[in-house]
Amino acid sequence: MLTAGFTYNIPPWGSGRLGEGWQFNTIATFTSGSPFTITTGTDASGTGVRSDRPNLVGDPYAGIVQPTTTPLSVQYFNPAAFAAPTPGTFGNLERNALYGPGFKSVDVSVFKTTKLSGGSSLQLRLEIFNLFNTINWANPGAVLGTSTTFGVITNTRNANNAPGIGAGEPFNVQLAAKVIF
Protein backbone atom coordinates (compact mmCIF):
# COMPACT_ATOMS: atom_id res chain seq x y z
CA MET A 1 0.00 0.00 0.00
CA LEU A 2 1.22 3.46 -0.86
CA THR A 3 -0.57 6.56 0.34
CA ALA A 4 0.84 10.01 -0.27
CA GLY A 5 -0.62 13.40 0.55
CA PHE A 6 0.34 16.91 -0.44
CA THR A 7 -0.87 20.28 0.85
CA TYR A 8 0.17 23.60 -0.63
CA ASN A 9 -0.82 26.99 0.78
CA ILE A 10 -0.85 29.24 -2.27
CA PRO A 11 0.94 32.53 -1.57
CA PRO A 12 -1.27 35.65 -1.62
CA TRP A 13 -1.58 37.20 -5.06
CA GLY A 14 -3.23 40.37 -6.33
CA SER A 15 -4.79 42.90 -4.00
CA GLY A 16 -7.55 42.40 -1.46
CA ARG A 17 -9.05 39.29 0.11
CA LEU A 18 -9.65 37.41 -3.14
CA GLY A 19 -5.97 36.55 -3.57
CA GLU A 20 -5.28 35.17 -0.08
CA GLY A 21 -6.31 32.09 1.86
CA TRP A 22 -6.11 29.53 -0.98
CA GLN A 23 -4.99 25.95 -0.34
CA PHE A 24 -4.50 23.00 -2.72
CA ASN A 25 -4.56 19.41 -1.40
CA THR A 26 -4.20 15.96 -2.88
CA ILE A 27 -4.07 12.44 -1.56
CA ALA A 28 -3.25 9.39 -3.66
CA THR A 29 -3.75 5.79 -2.60
CA PHE A 30 -2.47 2.71 -4.43
CA THR A 31 -2.75 -0.83 -3.08
CA SER A 32 -2.20 -4.28 -4.40
CA GLY A 33 -5.15 -6.64 -4.29
CA SER A 34 -6.30 -8.27 -1.09
CA PRO A 35 -6.04 -12.05 -0.74
CA PHE A 36 -9.10 -14.26 -0.90
CA THR A 37 -9.78 -17.95 -0.39
CA ILE A 38 -11.60 -20.11 -2.90
CA THR A 39 -13.94 -22.67 -1.35
CA THR A 40 -16.05 -25.48 -2.76
CA GLY A 41 -19.25 -24.63 -0.89
CA THR A 42 -19.57 -28.33 -0.05
CA ASP A 43 -18.32 -30.69 2.65
CA ALA A 44 -16.18 -33.02 0.53
CA SER A 45 -13.83 -33.73 3.45
CA GLY A 46 -16.64 -34.88 5.74
CA THR A 47 -15.60 -32.51 8.54
CA GLY A 48 -18.90 -30.58 8.57
CA VAL A 49 -17.22 -27.24 7.93
CA ARG A 50 -18.57 -26.69 4.37
CA SER A 51 -15.65 -24.47 3.44
CA ASP A 52 -13.33 -27.02 1.85
CA ARG A 53 -10.88 -25.75 -0.71
CA PRO A 54 -10.73 -27.13 -4.25
CA ASN A 55 -7.87 -28.67 -6.20
CA LEU A 56 -5.87 -26.38 -8.46
CA VAL A 57 -5.78 -28.16 -11.83
CA GLY A 58 -4.60 -25.38 -14.18
CA ASP A 59 -3.49 -21.78 -14.50
CA PRO A 60 -6.26 -19.58 -13.07
CA TYR A 61 -5.18 -16.64 -15.22
CA ALA A 62 -5.05 -18.44 -18.60
CA GLY A 63 -7.96 -18.76 -21.01
CA ILE A 64 -10.18 -16.13 -19.40
CA VAL A 65 -13.31 -15.34 -21.42
CA GLN A 66 -15.28 -12.22 -20.51
CA PRO A 67 -19.01 -12.73 -19.88
CA THR A 68 -21.36 -11.36 -22.53
CA THR A 69 -24.63 -11.83 -20.66
CA THR A 70 -23.75 -9.49 -17.79
CA PRO A 71 -22.17 -6.29 -19.13
CA LEU A 72 -21.29 -4.86 -15.70
CA SER A 73 -19.08 -7.76 -14.66
CA VAL A 74 -15.53 -8.95 -15.21
CA GLN A 75 -14.28 -12.55 -15.37
CA TYR A 76 -11.25 -12.30 -13.09
CA PHE A 77 -9.96 -15.87 -13.19
CA ASN A 78 -10.66 -19.05 -15.13
CA PRO A 79 -13.13 -21.29 -13.26
CA ALA A 80 -11.87 -24.34 -15.19
CA ALA A 81 -8.58 -24.11 -13.26
CA PHE A 82 -10.30 -25.53 -10.15
CA ALA A 83 -11.95 -28.87 -9.41
CA ALA A 84 -13.80 -30.23 -6.41
CA PRO A 85 -11.79 -32.74 -4.35
CA THR A 86 -12.90 -36.34 -4.25
CA PRO A 87 -15.15 -37.21 -1.28
CA GLY A 88 -13.25 -37.75 1.96
CA THR A 89 -10.24 -35.64 0.89
CA PHE A 90 -9.07 -32.06 1.10
CA GLY A 91 -8.20 -29.95 -1.95
CA ASN A 92 -4.63 -28.85 -2.65
CA LEU A 93 -5.33 -25.10 -2.94
CA GLU A 94 -3.99 -23.18 0.03
CA ARG A 95 -5.82 -20.49 1.94
CA ASN A 96 -5.60 -16.95 0.44
CA ALA A 97 -3.96 -18.34 -2.71
CA LEU A 98 -5.24 -15.62 -5.04
CA TYR A 99 -5.23 -11.84 -4.85
CA GLY A 100 -8.04 -9.58 -6.00
CA PRO A 101 -7.65 -6.48 -8.14
CA GLY A 102 -5.63 -3.54 -6.88
CA PHE A 103 -6.97 -0.15 -5.83
CA LYS A 104 -6.05 3.26 -7.25
CA SER A 105 -7.53 6.61 -6.30
CA VAL A 106 -6.41 10.22 -6.49
CA ASP A 107 -8.44 12.84 -4.60
CA VAL A 108 -7.87 16.60 -4.87
CA SER A 109 -9.35 19.64 -3.18
CA VAL A 110 -9.12 23.41 -3.28
CA PHE A 111 -10.03 25.50 -0.21
CA LYS A 112 -10.57 29.24 0.04
CA THR A 113 -10.56 30.59 3.59
CA THR A 114 -11.79 34.14 4.19
CA LYS A 115 -11.39 35.80 7.58
CA LEU A 116 -14.57 37.16 9.12
CA SER A 117 -15.04 39.46 12.10
CA GLY A 118 -14.56 38.17 15.65
CA GLY A 119 -11.77 35.74 14.80
CA SER A 120 -13.99 33.42 12.76
CA SER A 121 -13.59 32.54 9.10
CA LEU A 122 -15.52 31.03 6.21
CA GLN A 123 -14.00 28.20 4.21
CA LEU A 124 -15.33 27.31 0.76
CA ARG A 125 -14.29 23.83 -0.37
CA LEU A 126 -14.22 22.06 -3.72
CA GLU A 127 -13.38 18.36 -3.27
CA ILE A 128 -12.95 15.88 -6.10
CA PHE A 129 -12.84 12.16 -5.32
CA ASN A 130 -11.40 9.55 -7.73
CA LEU A 131 -10.18 12.26 -10.08
CA PHE A 132 -9.31 9.84 -12.91
CA ASN A 133 -12.55 7.82 -12.51
CA THR A 134 -10.70 4.54 -11.96
CA ILE A 135 -12.92 1.48 -11.53
CA ASN A 136 -11.88 -0.20 -8.28
CA TRP A 137 -13.34 -3.69 -8.42
CA ALA A 138 -14.12 -5.85 -5.38
CA ASN A 139 -12.89 -9.44 -5.09
CA PRO A 140 -14.55 -11.99 -7.37
CA GLY A 141 -17.02 -14.69 -6.39
CA ALA A 142 -14.99 -17.43 -4.73
CA VAL A 143 -17.38 -20.37 -4.22
CA LEU A 144 -16.76 -23.17 -6.73
CA GLY A 145 -20.36 -24.41 -6.81
CA THR A 146 -21.83 -21.09 -8.01
CA SER A 147 -21.68 -21.34 -11.79
CA THR A 148 -22.69 -17.77 -12.68
CA THR A 149 -20.57 -15.86 -10.16
CA PHE A 150 -17.50 -18.07 -9.61
CA GLY A 151 -14.49 -16.02 -10.67
CA VAL A 152 -16.68 -13.08 -11.71
CA ILE A 153 -16.47 -9.56 -10.27
CA THR A 154 -19.84 -7.78 -10.15
CA ASN A 155 -19.25 -4.91 -7.67
CA THR A 156 -16.85 -2.17 -6.81
CA ARG A 157 -15.20 -2.21 -3.39
CA ASN A 158 -17.85 -0.06 -1.73
CA ALA A 159 -20.93 -0.74 -3.85
CA ASN A 160 -23.03 -2.32 -1.11
CA ASN A 161 -22.08 -0.04 1.79
CA ALA A 162 -22.54 3.57 0.66
CA PRO A 163 -23.21 3.80 -3.07
CA GLY A 164 -21.82 6.98 -4.57
CA ILE A 165 -19.29 7.79 -1.86
CA GLY A 166 -16.25 6.10 -0.42
CA ALA A 167 -13.44 3.88 -1.62
CA GLY A 168 -14.10 2.23 -4.95
CA GLU A 169 -16.76 4.62 -6.14
CA PRO A 170 -16.70 6.63 -9.38
CA PHE A 171 -15.66 10.25 -9.85
CA ASN A 172 -17.51 12.55 -7.41
CA VAL A 173 -17.43 16.28 -6.74
CA GLN A 174 -18.44 17.86 -3.47
CA LEU A 175 -18.92 21.56 -2.74
CA ALA A 176 -19.07 22.72 0.86
CA ALA A 177 -18.99 25.80 3.06
CA LYS A 178 -17.54 25.62 6.56
CA VAL A 179 -17.65 28.24 9.29
CA ILE A 180 -14.59 28.08 11.54
CA PHE A 181 -14.88 29.78 14.94
C-alpha positions in Angstrom: 0.0 0.0 0.0 1.2 3.5 -0.9 -0.6 6.6 0.3 0.8 10.0 -0.3 -0.6 13.4 0.6 0.3 16.9 -0.4 -0.9 20.3 0.8 0.2 23.6 -0.6 -0.8 27.0 0.8 -0.8 29.2 -2.3 0.9 32.5 -1.6 -1.3 35.6 -1.6 -1.6 37.2 -5.1 -3.2 40.4 -6.3 -4.8 42.9 -4.0 -7.5 42.4 -1.5 -9.0 39.3 0.1 -9.7 37.4 -3.1 -6.0 36.5 -3.6 -5.3 35.2 -0.1 -6.3 32.1 1.9 -6.1 29.5 -1.0 -5.0 25.9 -0.3 -4.5 23.0 -2.7 -4.6 19.4 -1.4 -4.2 16.0 -2.9 -4.1 12.4 -1.6 -3.3 9.4 -3.7 -3.8 5.8 -2.6 -2.5 2.7 -4.4 -2.8 -0.8 -3.1 -2.2 -4.3 -4.4 -5.1 -6.6 -4.3 -6.3 -8.3 -1.1 -6.0 -12.0 -0.7 -9.1 -14.3 -0.9 -9.8 -18.0 -0.4 -11.6 -20.1 -2.9 -13.9 -22.7 -1.4 -16.1 -25.5 -2.8 -19.3 -24.6 -0.9 -19.6 -28.3 -0.1 -18.3 -30.7 2.6 -16.2 -33.0 0.5 -13.8 -33.7 3.5 -16.6 -34.9 5.7 -15.6 -32.5 8.5 -18.9 -30.6 8.6 -17.2 -27.2 7.9 -18.6 -26.7 4.4 -15.6 -24.5 3.4 -13.3 -27.0 1.9 -10.9 -25.7 -0.7 -10.7 -27.1 -4.2 -7.9 -28.7 -6.2 -5.9 -26.4 -8.5 -5.8 -28.2 -11.8 -4.6 -25.4 -14.2 -3.5 -21.8 -14.5 -6.3 -19.6 -13.1 -5.2 -16.6 -15.2 -5.1 -18.4 -18.6 -8.0 -18.8 -21.0 -10.2 -16.1 -19.4 -13.3 -15.3 -21.4 -15.3 -12.2 -20.5 -19.0 -12.7 -19.9 -21.4 -11.4 -22.5 -24.6 -11.8 -20.7 -23.8 -9.5 -17.8 -22.2 -6.3 -19.1 -21.3 -4.9 -15.7 -19.1 -7.8 -14.7 -15.5 -9.0 -15.2 -14.3 -12.6 -15.4 -11.2 -12.3 -13.1 -10.0 -15.9 -13.2 -10.7 -19.0 -15.1 -13.1 -21.3 -13.3 -11.9 -24.3 -15.2 -8.6 -24.1 -13.3 -10.3 -25.5 -10.2 -11.9 -28.9 -9.4 -13.8 -30.2 -6.4 -11.8 -32.7 -4.3 -12.9 -36.3 -4.2 -15.2 -37.2 -1.3 -13.2 -37.7 2.0 -10.2 -35.6 0.9 -9.1 -32.1 1.1 -8.2 -29.9 -1.9 -4.6 -28.9 -2.7 -5.3 -25.1 -2.9 -4.0 -23.2 0.0 -5.8 -20.5 1.9 -5.6 -16.9 0.4 -4.0 -18.3 -2.7 -5.2 -15.6 -5.0 -5.2 -11.8 -4.8 -8.0 -9.6 -6.0 -7.6 -6.5 -8.1 -5.6 -3.5 -6.9 -7.0 -0.2 -5.8 -6.1 3.3 -7.3 -7.5 6.6 -6.3 -6.4 10.2 -6.5 -8.4 12.8 -4.6 -7.9 16.6 -4.9 -9.4 19.6 -3.2 -9.1 23.4 -3.3 -10.0 25.5 -0.2 -10.6 29.2 0.0 -10.6 30.6 3.6 -11.8 34.1 4.2 -11.4 35.8 7.6 -14.6 37.2 9.1 -15.0 39.5 12.1 -14.6 38.2 15.6 -11.8 35.7 14.8 -14.0 33.4 12.8 -13.6 32.5 9.1 -15.5 31.0 6.2 -14.0 28.2 4.2 -15.3 27.3 0.8 -14.3 23.8 -0.4 -14.2 22.1 -3.7 -13.4 18.4 -3.3 -12.9 15.9 -6.1 -12.8 12.2 -5.3 -11.4 9.5 -7.7 -10.2 12.3 -10.1 -9.3 9.8 -12.9 -12.6 7.8 -12.5 -10.7 4.5 -12.0 -12.9 1.5 -11.5 -11.9 -0.2 -8.3 -13.3 -3.7 -8.4 -14.1 -5.8 -5.4 -12.9 -9.4 -5.1 -14.6 -12.0 -7.4 -17.0 -14.7 -6.4 -15.0 -17.4 -4.7 -17.4 -20.4 -4.2 -16.8 -23.2 -6.7 -20.4 -24.4 -6.8 -21.8 -21.1 -8.0 -21.7 -21.3 -11.8 -22.7 -17.8 -12.7 -20.6 -15.9 -10.2 -17.5 -18.1 -9.6 -14.5 -16.0 -10.7 -16.7 -13.1 -11.7 -16.5 -9.6 -10.3 -19.8 -7.8 -10.2 -19.2 -4.9 -7.7 -16.8 -2.2 -6.8 -15.2 -2.2 -3.4 -17.8 -0.1 -1.7 -20.9 -0.7 -3.9 -23.0 -2.3 -1.1 -22.1 0.0 1.8 -22.5 3.6 0.7 -23.2 3.8 -3.1 -21.8 7.0 -4.6 -19.3 7.8 -1.9 -16.3 6.1 -0.4 -13.4 3.9 -1.6 -14.1 2.2 -5.0 -16.8 4.6 -6.1 -16.7 6.6 -9.4 -15.7 10.3 -9.8 -17.5 12.5 -7.4 -17.4 16.3 -6.7 -18.4 17.9 -3.5 -18.9 21.6 -2.7 -19.1 22.7 0.9 -19.0 25.8 3.1 -17.5 25.6 6.6 -17.7 28.2 9.3 -14.6 28.1 11.5 -14.9 29.8 14.9 
